[in-house]
């Protein structure tokens, strides 16, 4: 999974610059970007899977941004 995530940073519009030059709140640990100890997941199939599982899946029912984020952080 680390290989899948780290290989996508260079082409991601949100994380290309922090990956090349981590400053401020961004840190590189084990080839992945963390912001304030939270893993930054670039636009890739894994990100879509995470969002689907916590937002779109029939058992989770989309309940808004805040509750979706809380669900992702818990897991």
C-alpha positions in Angstrom: 0.0 0.0 0.0 2.9 2.4 0.7 4.2 1.9 -2.8 0.8 2.6 -4.3 0.4 5.8 -2.3 4.0 7.1 -2.6 4.1 6.6 -6.4 1.1 8.9 -6.9 2.4 12.0 -5.0 4.5 13.5 -7.8 1.4 13.7 -10.1 -1.1 14.9 -7.5 -2.0 18.6 -7.7 -2.4 18.8 -3.9 0.6 16.9 -2.8 3.3 17.2 -5.5 4.9 20.3 -3.9 4.8 19.1 -0.3 6.2 15.8 -1.4 9.1 17.5 -3.2 9.7 20.0 -0.4 7.9 19.2 2.9 7.6 22.3 5.0 5.4 23.6 7.7 2.9 20.9 8.9 4.0 18.3 6.2 6.4 15.5 7.1 7.6 12.6 5.0 7.6 9.2 6.9 8.2 5.9 5.2 7.8 7.6 1.7 4.3 9.0 2.6 3.3 12.5 3.4 1.7 13.3 6.8 0.1 16.5 7.8 -0.3 16.9 11.5 0.2 13.1 11.9 -2.6 12.4 9.4 -1.8 10.4 6.3 -2.3 12.4 3.1 -3.8 10.1 0.4 -3.3 11.4 -3.2 -5.9 11.0 -5.9 -5.6 7.3 -6.7 -7.7 4.2 -6.6 -7.1 3.7 -2.9 -8.5 7.2 -2.1 -11.6 6.4 -4.1 -12.0 3.1 -2.3 -11.7 4.8 1.1 -14.3 7.4 0.2 -16.6 4.7 -1.2 -16.3 2.6 1.9 -17.0 5.4 4.3 -19.4 7.6 2.2 -21.1 5.8 -0.6 -21.4 2.2 0.6 -25.0 1.2 1.4 -24.1 0.4 5.0 -22.5 3.7 5.7 -25.0 6.1 4.1 -23.5 9.5 3.2 -24.1 11.7 6.2 -22.1 14.8 5.3 -18.4 15.8 5.2 -17.8 15.9 9.0 -19.3 12.5 9.8 -17.5 10.9 6.8 -14.2 12.3 7.9 -14.8 11.1 11.5 -15.6 7.6 10.2 -12.3 7.6 8.1 -10.2 8.8 11.0 -11.7 6.1 13.3 -10.7 3.4 11.0 
